[in-house]
């Protein structure tokens, strides 16, 4: 069945309504009809199998703008528990459209938060307005990825910010990691093994920092270390940025979820 996203602040299992682009996609693109079934999710673990009861119409709001509406009836509701480990990907923004791919794959692998970073070697230069536009774009990519892969927990995509600003607002983590090409980098398997030996449990909140083309600068790695990040090696082969992000998230997901 086709999946559609309803934001948590609009989620009402007793009055299910698709608005705007989601309603348009269901009715005008997919050509869904009354009686057709769909899966709705709110990105916070809730999922409803529903039946279309009214294809709706365009309604004008107070400003005169119109909004598509499509109404559904709940058939079955379930709750998906969150993944065991809350993984935050701190990704230095790469050039081109590679960040789009990274966001998409991060959702599929199970990242809980995606924090785009502006590093010293980041080519992209964003002002406040452009940063918010990028955030909105990447959050929409995350929604589309969640719809496609059946993920009911939608990652939060933060606005791009510099590494020092990220650490100023970073939450609490059991384990903080940074991919590094420097000679003191340690294999992730050893770090995870040492953590389990010390705490008799696997970490539940992990930060994974991945650098841009050319890696983080030594000063940025030093800054990350002062905030508790352990440098990890990704092996003897230098990986592309998008490959490094997928590689790190895949290993963490396999070991910790």
Backbone as a ProteinNet text record, in pm:
[ID]
protein_1_A
[PRIMARY]
XXXXXXXXXXXXXXXXXXXXXXXXXXXXXXXXXXXXXXXXXXXXXXXXXXXXXXXXXXXXXXXXXXXXXXXXXXXXXXXXXXXXXXXXXXXXXXXXXXXXXXXXXXXXXXXXXXXXXXXXXXXXXXXXXXXXXXXXXXXXXXXXXXXXXXXXXXXXXXXXXXXXXXXXXXXXXXXXXXXXXXXXXXXXXXXXXXXXXXXXXXXXXXXXXXXXXXXXXXXXXXXXXXXXXXXXXXXXXXXXXXXXXXXXXXXXXXXXX
[TERTIARY]
83	0	86.3	33.4	104.2	107.6	219.3	237.4	234.6	174.1	163.8	199.7	258.2	304.1	207.6	172.9	95.9	178.6	208.2	292.1	227.8	309	255.1	152.2	172.1	77.9	-55.1	-62.1	-186.7	-244.2	-177.4	-217.2	-338.7	-446.5	-567.9	-628.7	-612.2	-655	-805.6	-880.7	-1025.9	-1070.6	-979.5	-1011	-886.3	-873.5	-754.2	-769.5	-679.4	-688.2	-549.1	-539.6	-418.6	-436.4	-334.3	-340.9	-241.4	-264.9	-168.5	-110.4	24.2	95.2	61.5	41	8.8	-128.2	-225.9	-359.3	-353.1	-279.9	-264.9	-199.3	-96	-25.4	-117.8	-196.1	-285.7	-394.6	-456.8	-573.6	-536.1	-442.1	-416.7	-299.8	-203.6	-88.7	-111.6	-147.3	-169.6	-309.6	-398.9	-536.4	-610.4	-588.7	-657.1	-804.8	-889.5	-1033.9	-1091	-1216.7	-1285.5	-1282.6	-1255	-1245.7	-1104.6	-1013	-873.6	-810.2	-714.2	-647.6	-507.3	-463.6	-331.7	-277.8	-148.8	-83.3	-40.6	-76.2	-40.2	55.4	154.6	245.7	279	315.8	340.8	487.1	575.8	717.3	757.6	662.5	689.7	645.9	645.2	616.6	474.8	380.6	242.7	217.4	139.9	104.8	-41	-112.9	-254.1	-279.7	-345.6	-400.6	-540.3	-565.2	-689.8	-751.7	-876.9	-953.4	-1000.1	-986.3	-1030.4	-1183.2	-1237.6	-1383.2	-1429.9	-1337.3	-1374.4	-1251	-1259.5	-1145.9	-1121.7	-1214.2	-1191.8	-1201.2	-1160.7	-1166.6	-1067.1	-1058.2	-969.8	-1046.6	-990	-1052.4	-967.9	-1032.9	-960.6	-944.3	-821.8	-801.3	-828.4	-797.1	-828.7	-753.2	-636.6	-557.2	-596.8	-690.8	-734	-660.8	-559.1	-486	-570	-554.2	-631.8	-548.5	-616.2	-549.1	-627	-558.2	-620.6	-646	-758.6	-788	-840.1	-798.1	-846.3	-870.3	-990.7	-1029.9	-1027.2	-985.2	-975.1	-1036.1	-1064.9	-1120.3	-1022.9	-997.2	-901.8	-957	-872.1	-905.9	-826.2	-697.7	-610.6	-494.9	-462.2	-354.6	-250.8	-125	-15.8	87.8	174.1	283.6	414.7	510	641.7	737.9	801.7	896.2	1018.1	1081.5	1202.7	1314.8	1410.6	1527.3	1605.7	1675.2	1742.8	1843.7	1918	2023.8	1985.4	1998.3	1970.5	2101.5	2111.2	2234.7	2216.7	2307.1	2309.9	2425.8	2396.3	2500.3	2532.1	2654.6	2702.5	2782.9	2725.3	2784.5	2827.4	2957.7	3004.8	2946.4	2887.6	2814.2	2910.1	2889.1	2974	2924.5	3002.9	2963.5	2857.2	2791.6	2690.6	2568.5	2508	2385.9	2412.7	2538	2570.2	2501.8	2473.9	2406	2264.7	2201.4	2067.7	2073.6	2173.9	2189.9	2218.2	2303.2	2338.2	2215.5	2133	2011.1	1919.9	1902.1	1815.7	1863.1	1991.1	2044.5	2048.7	2069.6	2069.1	1932.8	1826.7	1691.2	1673	1716.3	1699.5	1775.9	1891.8	1973.8	1927.2	1860.1	1803	1858.7	1922.6	1969.8	1851.7	1869.8	1762.5	1771.9	1891.8	1911.7	2020.5	2005.6	2105.3	2141.9	2268.7	2315.8	2415.1	2371.2	2463.2	2563	2689.4	2794.4	2866.7	2900.6	2982.9	3123.8	3212.6	3350.5	3441.4	3566.3	3661.8	3683.1	3665.3	3685.4	3554.1	3443.8	3315.7	3310.3	3277.4	3272.4	3146.7	3038	2909.8	2915.4	2867.9	2861.7	2716.1	2658	2515.7	2491.7	2398.8	2354.2	2236.1	2179.2	2074.2	1952.4	1911.6	1794.5	1819.7	1937.9	1972.3	1984.4	2034.5	2047.2	1910.1	1812.1	1677	1614.5	1643.4	1591.2	1649.8	1780	1844.5	1784.7	1763.6	1705.1	1569	1484.1	1350.6	1359.4	1451.9	1468.9	1510.7	1609.9	1659.2	1557.2	1476.8	1372	1268.5	1237.5	1143.4	1201.1	1330.7	1395.7	1385.9	1401.7	1389.7	1247.7	1148.5	1009.3	985.7	1032.2	1013.1	1084.5	1203.4	1277.1	1203.3	1147.6	1072.9	947.2	882	764.9	803.8	916.7	959.6	1004.3	1078	1140.8	1060.4	947.1	864.9	912.9	992	1042.6	937	892.5	789.1	845.4	976.4	1041.8	1120.2	1073.9	1134.7	1250.9	1370.1	1483	1461.7	1514	1516.1	1636.7	1613.6	1723.3	1742.8	1860	1888.3	1936.1	1932.4	1986.3	2138.6	2202.5	2348.7	2412.4	2520.6	2593.4	2738.4	2821.7	2962.9	2985.4	3100.2	3128.1	3125.6	3185.2	3188.2	3047.9	2961.7	2823.8	2745.8	2776.2	2711	2741.6	2867.4	2903.6	2842.3	2818.9	2757.8	2614.5	2549	2409.2	2391.7	2500.5	2490.6	2433.1	2353.2	2293.3	2389.3	2333	2412.9	2428.4	2549.8	2577.9	2656	2628.1	2707.1	2843.7	2847.1	2969.7	2975.3	3090.2	3109.1	3225.7	3201.4	3300.4	3322	3442.3	3471.8	3559.6	3518	3600.4	3725.6	3839.9	3965.7	4067.8	4147.6	4259.2	4390.1	4387	4508.5	4556.8	4687.8	4745.7	4698.3	4637.6	4593.3	4452	4392.2	4255.9	4252.7	4145.3	4131	4018.6	4028.4	3921.4	3795.4	3681.7	3554.7	3525.1	3563.6	3538.9	3603.8	3724.5	3793.4	3723.1	3681.8	3615	3485	3406.9	3282.3	3309.3	3411.5	3447.1	3489.6	3571.7	3616.5	3498.3	3401.9	3284.6	3204.2	3181	3104.5	3178.5	3309.6	3388.7	3377	3372.9	3369.3	3230.6	3126.9	2992.1	2899.1	2943.8	2863.3	2732.9	2736.1	2619.3	2665.9	2585.2	2616.6	2563.9	2628.5	2580.5	2443	2363.1	2227.1	2213.6	2307.5	2308.2	2448.4	2458.6	2590.4	2593.6	2702.6	2729	2836.3	2808.6	2905.5	2932.1	3054.5	3092.4	3168.5	3127	3192.8	3231.3	3356	3408.7	3374.7	3422.5	3398.5	3506.7	3507.1	3617.2	3748	3846.3	3971.7	3974.4	3863.8	3854.5	3844.7	3812	3818.4	3963.1	3981.9	4118.2	4168.8	4302.4	4355.4	4296.6	4272.9	4215.4	4073.3	3995.1	3858.2	3857.8	3950.4	3960.8	3999.3	4090.9	4131.5	4013.8	3932.5	3814	3718	3697.3	3607.7	3658.9	3789.1	3848	3823.2	3831.9	3807.7	3663.8	3575.2	3435	3405.4	3509.7	3492.2	3482.9	3509.2	3501.2	3626.1	3604.5	3714.7	3735.8	3858.6	3883.2	3884.5	3809.5	3805.7	3855.6	3920.6	3964.6	3856.9	3844.2	3748	3818.9	3941.1	4015.4	4124.1	4200	4315.2	4279	4154.4	4111.4	4038.5	4076.8	4011.1	3875.1	3770.1	3634.2	3581.9	3493.4	3420.1	3330.8	3293.1	3216.1	3087.7	3010.9	2884	2903.5	3011.5	3041.9	3079.5	3157.1	3198.8	3078.5	2983.7	2864.7	2784.5	2761.6	2685.2	2759.6	2889.3	2973.8	2960.9	2977.8	2973.1	2835.9	2731.1	2596.3	2560.4	2606.8	2575.7	2639	2764.7	2832.2	2765.3	2737.4	2673.6	2535.1	2461.1	2329.3	2339.8	2432.5	2450.1	2490.8	2581.1	2635.5	2545.5	2466.1	2399	2246.5	2185.2	2039.5	1979.1
-120.3	0	125.1	230	357.4	416.1	483.6	543.8	696.7	759.5	904.9	955.5	1072.8	1131.6	1239.3	1231.7	1336.4	1384.6	1512.7	1568.1	1544	1526.3	1497.3	1599.1	1728.3	1829.3	1825.9	1748.3	1732.5	1590.9	1508.6	1368.2	1355.4	1303.2	1277.9	1150	1041.4	910.8	902	993.4	994.1	1084.5	1164.6	1250.5	1259.4	1163.9	1151.5	1232.6	1328.5	1416.5	1433.1	1409.7	1443.9	1584	1667.3	1804.8	1826.7	1930.9	1982.9	1880.5	1873.5	1788	1640.7	1597.1	1455.6	1422.2	1510.3	1488.6	1490.5	1585.7	1595.3	1469.4	1420.8	1302	1180.5	1165.3	1049.4	1054.8	1170.9	1182.1	1201.6	1293	1334.9	1262.4	1214.1	1143.5	992	940.7	796.8	754.6	854.1	828.1	735.1	753.7	670.9	711.7	614.1	634.7	606.3	642	606.8	455.6	414.2	271.5	217	289.9	246.7	260.7	175.1	176	236.8	296.7	357.8	343.4	360.1	358.7	500.5	547	680.3	666.1	755.7	753.5	896.3	913.8	1048.8	1076.1	982.3	1002.4	986.2	955.9	935.2	795.2	702.6	563.6	517	609.6	570.2	540.7	435.4	397	352.7	398.8	362.8	312.4	199.1	155	215.4	287.9	363.4	344.8	382.6	373.8	513.1	546.2	677	682.1	786.6	802.3	926.9	1020.4	1144.1	1198.1	1210.5	1260.5	1408.9	1476.1	1612.6	1715.7	1834.8	1947.6	2052.2	2160.1	2270	2363.4	2385.6	2473.6	2599.5	2712.7	2838.9	2872.3	2914.3	2957.2	3107	3164.8	3304.9	3400.1	3356.2	3441.8	3427.5	3337	3316.8	3205.9	3148.1	3037.3	2910.1	2823.7	2699.8	2583.2	2484.7	2368.6	2243.7	2150.9	2023.1	1945.4	1873.7	1785.4	1652.9	1545.1	1411.7	1340.3	1286.6	1229.8	1076.9	1018.9	873.5	826.1	697.1	633.7	529.4	533.2	438.3	296.4	204.1	62.4	-10.1	23.8	-45.4	47	53.5	141.7	61.7	89	21.9	124.7	81.6	167	91.7	154	95.3	147.5	61.4	110.4	171.6	268.7	327.5	226.7	249.4	162.9	173.1	67.6	60.1	171.8	205.1	305.2	431.4	544.1	675	727.6	722	761.9	899.3	990.2	1122.4	1128.6	1157	1173.8	1321.6	1359.5	1494.9	1492.4	1541.9	1528.4	1662.8	1678.9	1798.1	1798.1	1909.5	1915.4	1897.9	1795.6	1776.1	1860	1862.7	1938.9	1865.4	1941.3	1880.8	1835.5	1725.8	1673.7	1554	1535.5	1419.5	1422	1542.9	1549.3	1493.4	1512.5	1455.7	1303.6	1244	1098.4	1054.3	1127	1090.3	1093.9	1198	1207.5	1088.8	1058.7	947.1	815.9	787.4	660.6	657.1	772.7	778.2	738.2	781.3	742.7	591.4	538.2	395.7	309.9	356.9	278.3	295.2	406.6	420.4	531	631.9	745	819.1	867.8	939.3	1089.9	1140.8	1283.4	1300.8	1404.7	1437.8	1584.2	1608.8	1744.6	1785	1860.1	1906.6	2007.6	1990.4	2072.6	2154	2276.3	2361.5	2359.4	2288.4	2276	2371.6	2376.3	2466.6	2429.8	2304.4	2259.6	2239.9	2282.3	2276.6	2384.8	2344.2	2438.8	2523.8	2465.1	2534.7	2648.3	2765.3	2881.8	2927	2922	2948	3061.8	3151	3248.5	3187.2	3261.7	3206.8	3161.3	3242.1	3206.4	3081	3074.9	2957.9	2832.8	2848.2	2733.9	2675.9	2762.7	2715.5	2649	2701.6	2640.4	2500.4	2487.2	2356.6	2259.2	2308.3	2223.8	2171.2	2260.2	2220.1	2118.7	2141.4	2049.4	1910.8	1905.9	1777.3	1707.5	1784.5	1721.6	1656.9	1720.3	1661.1	1535.5	1537.2	1416.5	1304.3	1338.2	1238.7	1181.2	1266.5	1219.8	1123.1	1159.2	1073.1	939.9	942.7	818.6	731	792.7	717.5	654.7	727.3	673.4	550.7	559.2	453.6	327.7	345.2	229.8	174.3	237	185.1	223.9	330.2	378.4	467.7	430.1	507.6	611	611.9	713.2	805.4	928.5	1023.7	1095.9	1090.4	1162.9	1313.8	1380.6	1526.1	1573.9	1662.2	1721.9	1864.5	1891.6	2023.2	2119.9	2247.3	2348.3	2338.6	2364.4	2360.6	2460.7	2419.3	2509.7	2465.1	2555	2524.5	2426.1	2359.3	2252.4	2303.8	2419.8	2472.7	2506.8	2554.7	2584.7	2456.6	2352.6	2224.2	2174	2178.6	2129.4	2214.8	2341.1	2428.9	2387.5	2320.7	2281.9	2129.7	2056.1	1909.8	1854.3	1750.3	1686.8	1589.7	1501.1	1403	1275.6	1224.3	1102.3	1004.9	876.5	774.4	758.2	781.6	761.5	863	928.9	1028.5	984.2	980	929.5	1030.4	1029.2	1112.2	1032.7	1023.5	958.9	1040.8	974.5	1048.4	972.6	1049.7	992.1	1004.1	1060.4	1079.8	948.2	936.7	807.9	756.4	841.9	794.3	737.5	729.1	677.5	528.5	487	350.5	280.2	149.1	72.8	77.5	95.3	105.9	-20.2	-134.6	-260.1	-258.8	-203.4	-196.7	-99.2	16	115.8	59.6	-7.9	-66.3	-177.6	-256.3	-362.6	-306.8	-200.6	-137.2	-77.4	-19.8	39	-69.4	-181.4	-289.7	-345.2	-359.1	-409.2	-315.5	-184.6	-86.9	-72	-66.9	-36.7	-157.6	-270.7	-393	-374.5	-287.2	-262.7	-189.8	-193.5	-119.4	23.2	118.9	257.9	273.2	363.7	387	520.7	610.6	739.5	763	765.4	773.3	890.9	964.7	1071	1022	1033.1	995.3	1114.8	1167.9	1280.7	1231.9	1278.6	1243.3	1373	1380.6	1503.9	1524.1	1635.7	1669.1	1606.9	1642.4	1602.6	1656.5	1570.3	1612	1597.7	1551.5	1524.8	1654.7	1641.1	1754	1800.3	1927.2	1977	1926.2	1923.7	1883.8	1965.5	2095.6	2179.6	2134	2094.8	2049.1	1915	1827.5	1699.3	1723.9	1817.9	1851.6	1907	1991.6	2045.4	1932.9	1840.5	1728.3	1643.5	1625	1546.6	1612.2	1747.2	1817.3	1800	1765.2	1740.8	1590.9	1512	1370.4	1278.2	1328	1242.9	1156.5	1029	936.4	920.6	942.1	927.2	781	748.5	611.2	606.8	497.1	474.9	398	428	357.3	258	223.3	125.1	188.5	107.8	158.1	231.7	218.7	281.8	411.9	519.5	648	647.1	668.9	660.6	796.5	797.6	919.1	956.1	1082.9	1130.6	1049.9	1034.5	964.3	817.9	757.2	618.7	607.6	703.4	702.3	711.9	798.8	814	684.3	624.8	500.4	387.5	383.3	281.4	289.6	408.8	427	393.3	444.7	418.8	270.8	205.4	63.6	-19.8	9.5	-66.3	-40.9	87	119.3	55.2	58.3	-3.2	-154.1	-217.2	-362.5	-399.7	-322.3	-354.7	-313	-207.9	-147.3	-153.7	-176.7	-174.6	-302.7
0	0	0	-56.2	-57.5	84	115.6	248	236.6	337.4	340.4	479.4	482.1	608	655.9	784.2	851.2	968.9	973.8	1080.4	1216.6	1321	1454.8	1503.1	1470.1	1517.4	1442.4	1334.6	1260.2	1273.1	1353.9	1366.6	1457.6	1404.3	1480.5	1426.1	1498.7	1447.5	1427.2	1490	1472.1	1357.6	1306.2	1191.7	1103.9	1015.7	933.5	804.9	787.3	671.1	610.1	480.2	406.3	349.6	365	317.1	202.3	127.1	31.3	-62.8	-63.2	-158.3	-140.5	-13.9	9.2	-48.9	-29.5	-87.3	-239.9	-294.2	-440.4	-495.6	-426.6	-475.9	-477	-370.2	-361.8	-467.9	-482.3	-570.9	-717.2	-742.7	-881.1	-946.8	-866.3	-922.6	-919.3	-802.2	-789	-832.6	-852	-896.3	-800.4	-670.5	-571.9	-564.5	-530.7	-529.6	-390.5	-372.2	-248.4	-229.5	-107.7	-78.4	-86.7	-153.4	-158.4	-20.8	6.6	136.6	125.3	235.2	241	383.1	396	527.2	560.3	678.2	725.6	843	851.9	966.4	1006	1133	1183.5	1216.9	1185.1	1211.1	1355.6	1442.8	1585.5	1629.3	1535.4	1567.4	1540.7	1516	1493.7	1345.6	1321.2	1184.1	1181	1080.1	1064.5	922.9	913.9	785.9	775.5	667.1	654.8	517	509.4	385	344.9	218.3	169	168.7	232.2	236.1	160.7	138.4	69.2	-0.9	-133.2	-209.5	-187.5	-121.3	-78.2	-187.8	-150.5	-242	-195.7	-270.7	-232	-139	-19.6	77.4	92.6	97.6	113.4	261.3	300.4	437.7	449	567.1	591.6	498.2	452.4	363.8	217.7	190.1	52.7	-18.7	46.5	-14.5	-6.1	-105.1	-107.1	-57.8	-1.6	54	15.7	-49.1	-81.2	47.1	51.4	163.4	110.9	176.2	142.9	275.8	296.2	424.7	419.7	532.3	542.6	673.6	679.2	799.4	851.1	980.3	1040.9	1038.4	996.2	1000.7	1108.7	1117.1	1213.6	1249.2	1377.4	1423.5	1501.6	1475.9	1546.2	1589.9	1679.9	1725.4	1709.4	1642.9	1621.2	1726.9	1804.4	1904.7	1837.1	1901.3	1841.9	1838.1	1750.2	1744.3	1874.5	1907.6	2037	2057.1	1952.1	1962.7	1887.3	1953.1	1894.5	1834.1	1701.2	1633	1570	1601.9	1539.7	1441.8	1316.7	1215.7	1201.5	1235.7	1210.8	1082.4	974.9	841.9	786	760.1	690.1	549.8	510.6	384	266	184.2	66.5	-50.9	-155.3	-273.5	-353.2	-442.9	-528.6	-452.2	-497.7	-437	-346.3	-306.4	-224.4	-88.2	-35.8	94.2	82.3	-33.2	-54.8	-39.7	-101.6	-94.9	48.3	117.9	255	345.3	331.7	411.8	381.5	255.3	216.3	277.9	264.9	315	467.1	529.9	676.4	731	662.5	702.8	688	576.2	549.2	649.7	693.3	785.4	929.6	960.5	1093.9	1179.5	1121.2	1200	1261.7	1384.4	1453.6	1432.6	1408.9	1384.5	1279.4	1199	1097.6	1116.8	1144.9	1171	1062.2	960.9	856.6	916.2	883.6	941.5	834.3	869.1	783.2	840.4	774.2	822.3	745.2	785.5	720.8	574.4	540.3	402.2	328	388.8	320.6	213.5	91.2	-20.1	-12.8	36	41.2	142.7	103.3	191.5	200.3	319.6	336.1	433.9	398.2	497.2	573.1	669	755.3	675.7	576.6	496.5	414.6	352.8	272.1	358.6	480.6	571.1	605	630.1	659.7	538.3	418.8	296.4	276.9	302.9	292.7	394.2	517.1	620.4	575.9	523.4	478.4	364.7	272.9	160.5	209.2	298.8	347.6	435.2	509.5	589.2	497.8	385.3	290.2	226.7	198.5	145.9	248.2	375.8	482.6	487.6	471	471	355.4	237.5	120.4	139	199.3	223.7	324	428.2	528.9	467.6	379.3	311.3	228.1	161.8	70.4	144.6	255.1	319.9	437.1	470.5	579	717	725.3	853.5	919.1	1039.6	1107.4	1204.1	1221.8	1304.4	1212.3	1200.9	1108.3	1176	1118.7	1178.5	1175.2	1273.8	1274.8	1195.2	1099.1	1023.6	1075.5	1126.1	1183.1	1075.2	1106.3	1015.6	1014.4	900	893.7	989.8	1054.8	1143.4	1154	1200.1	1213.9	1328.6	1322.9	1418.2	1562	1585.8	1722.7	1771.4	1680.9	1718.7	1745	1668.8	1691.7	1832.1	1872.5	2004.9	2115.7	2087.8	2188.2	2218.9	2123.8	2141.1	2142.2	2136.5	2130	2259.8	2245.5	2362.2	2427.9	2505.6	2578.3	2495.1	2491.1	2415.8	2503.9	2486.4	2554.8	2489	2357.2	2280.5	2168.1	2155.7	2049.1	1961.6	1830.3	1735.6	1623.8	1567.4	1451.2	1355.6	1229.7	1128.9	1105.3	1097.7	1088.4	1005.4	929.9	854.2	930.1	1049.7	1127.6	1187.9	1213.5	1254.4	1390.3	1473.1	1604.4	1601.6	1483.1	1472.3	1508	1574.9	1625.2	1549.3	1539.7	1475.6	1561.4	1495.5	1566.1	1646.8	1595.6	1667	1804.8	1813.7	1942.8	2036.7	1983	2066.8	2123.5	2039.6	2088.2	2189.6	2163.9	2258	2392.7	2389.7	2514.9	2590.3	2516.2	2581.1	2654.4	2589.2	2650.3	2771.3	2761.4	2874.7	2994.8	2968.5	3077.4	3138.4	3051.3	3100.1	3102.9	3054.8	3052.5	2975.6	2877.7	2793.1	2668.2	2564.9	2443.1	2454.6	2390.1	2398.1	2336.1	2395.8	2346.4	2273.5	2293	2223.7	2168.5	2035.8	1970.6	1873.1	1876.3	1778.7	1682.6	1553.1	1450.7	1361.1	1363.7	1280.1	1157.9	1040.4	914.6	844.3	800.4	744.2	597.2	541.9	401.4	313	185.2	98.6	159.2	175.7	235.9	387	445.6	588.6	669.9	795.6	888	899.4	927.2	949.1	1083.7	1103.7	1235	1349.3	1325.8	1430.9	1464.7	1363.1	1387.4	1460.2	1422.6	1493.8	1639.4	1661	1797.8	1877.2	1813.1	1879	1916.4	1822.8	1850.3	1966.6	1971.8	2081.7	2216.2	2220.7	2347.1	2393.3	2300	2333.9	2344.6	2361.3	2390.2	2272.1	2151.5	2032	2019.1	1990.9	1968.3	1818.2	1769.4	1625.2	1583.8	1478.5	1429.3	1285.3	1251.9	1114.8	1039.1	911.4	826.9	735.7	772.5	694.8	609.9	537.3	462.1	333.4	288.5	163.6	195.8	129.1	151.3	80.9	157.7	106.1	64.4	-33.4	-65.8	51.8	59	173.8	192.2	84.6	97	133.7	84.5	119.2	266.2	315.2	455.8	549	515.6	600.2	603.8	487.2	480.2	551.8	534.3	598.8	750.7	805.8	951.1	1007.3	943.4	992.4	982.6	878.6	860.9	972.3	1003.8	1110	1244.6	1274.1	1401.9	1412.2	1302.2	1302.8	1327	1260.1	1275.6	1418.6	1475.3	1607	1723.3	1704.5	1819.7	1817.3	1700.8	1695.8	1753.6
[MASK]
+++++++++++++++++++++++++++++++++++++++++++++++++++++++++++++++++++++++++++++++++++++++++++++++++++++++++++++++++++++++++++++++++++++++++++++++++++++++++++++++++++++++++++++++++++++++++++++++++++++++++++++++++++++++++++++++++++++++++++++++++++++++++++++++++

